[in-house]
Amino acid sequence: MSMTHPFDTDTTYELLADGNVRVSREGKAGIFTGEGIYVSGDIREADPQVCNWVNNVPNPDTQQSVSRIAGRDDAGAKLVSHLS
């Protein structure tokens, strides 16, 4: 998964296989933890919130329950009909 920073569209945050986040901008890059802590590279500062967003991708094989949003699945439909 990767995303561009919402306020700095020249900066890209990319999830690496080891769980760290690669931040790249203007041909330079830096590696950060999912909490935004610097690990290595030319870029030494990153937005910790964006690092967390990129790093927080649930693994469906280890997720203990299915995420539900009211109104977007069967349980939400039951809840909505109950409240009507």
Buried (B, 14 or more C-beta within 10 A) or exposed (E): EEEEBEEEEEBBBBBEEEEBBBBBBEEEBBBBBBEBEBEEBEBEEBBBEBBBBBBEEEEEEEEEEEEEEEEEEEEEEEEEEEEE
